[in-house]
Amino acid sequence: MGGTNNLVRGIFRYMSPEYMESGEANTPTDVYGFVVMVLEVLLVKRIREFEATGRSLEVLADPRLDREYKHQ
């Protein structure tokens, strides 16, 4: 053991740009991935809570679009 491996592993959504470029993990790259994951969990929770009220997510769209946007 003791060798290094420069093979980049993980889920791209949680990887910091520096880690993807260099393949070297360190504390800042780990913190980046953790923060992205926490934000994702919090936002999904908020969206589900909003949908549970029975209101459509369309009310969050910019009113200047005048309902001319793609539904996904």
C-alpha positions as CSV (number, residue, x, y, z in Angstrom):
1,M,0.0,0.0,0.0
2,G,1.1,3.6,0.3
3,G,0.8,4.2,-3.5
4,T,-1.2,7.0,-5.0
5,N,-4.0,6.6,-7.5
6,N,-5.0,9.6,-9.7
7,L,-8.2,8.0,-10.9
8,V,-11.0,10.4,-10.3
9,R,-13.9,8.6,-8.6
10,G,-17.3,9.8,-7.3
11,I,-20.5,11.4,-8.5
12,F,-19.8,14.3,-10.8
13,R,-22.5,16.5,-9.2
14,Y,-20.7,16.5,-5.9
15,M,-17.1,16.9,-7.2
16,S,-15.3,20.2,-6.9
17,P,-13.9,21.5,-10.1
18,E,-10.4,21.4,-8.6
19,Y,-10.8,17.7,-7.8
20,M,-12.0,16.9,-11.3
21,E,-9.1,18.7,-12.8
22,S,-6.3,17.4,-10.6
23,G,-7.7,14.1,-9.2
24,E,-6.3,15.0,-5.8
25,A,-8.7,15.0,-2.9
26,N,-8.1,17.3,0.1
27,T,-10.2,18.9,2.8
28,P,-11.6,21.8,0.6
29,T,-12.7,19.3,-2.1
30,D,-14.4,17.2,0.5
31,V,-16.1,20.2,2.0
32,Y,-17.3,21.3,-1.4
33,G,-19.0,17.9,-2.1
34,F,-20.6,17.8,1.4
35,V,-22.0,21.3,1.0
36,V,-23.4,20.6,-2.4
37,M,-25.1,17.5,-1.1
38,V,-26.6,19.3,2.0
39,L,-28.0,22.1,-0.2
40,E,-29.5,19.5,-2.5
41,V,-31.2,17.7,0.4
42,L,-32.5,21.0,1.8
43,L,-33.9,22.3,-1.5
44,V,-35.6,19.0,-2.3
45,K,-37.2,19.0,1.1
46,R,-38.4,22.6,0.6
47,I,-39.9,21.7,-2.9
48,R,-41.7,18.7,-1.5
49,E,-43.1,20.8,1.4
50,F,-44.3,23.4,-1.1
51,E,-45.9,20.8,-3.3
52,A,-47.7,19.3,-0.3
53,T,-49.6,22.5,0.1
54,G,-51.3,21.7,-3.2
55,R,-49.9,24.8,-5.0
56,S,-48.2,24.4,-8.3
57,L,-44.5,25.2,-8.7
58,E,-45.6,27.5,-11.6
59,V,-46.3,30.2,-9.1
60,L,-42.6,30.5,-8.6
61,A,-41.9,31.3,-12.2
62,D,-41.1,34.8,-13.2
63,P,-44.4,36.6,-14.0
64,R,-42.7,38.5,-16.9
65,L,-42.6,35.2,-18.8
66,D,-46.4,35.4,-19.1
67,R,-46.7,31.6,-18.8
68,E,-44.6,31.1,-21.9
69,Y,-42.1,28.5,-20.7
70,K,-41.5,24.8,-21.1
71,H,-43.0,22.5,-18.5
72,Q,-40.5,19.8,-17.5
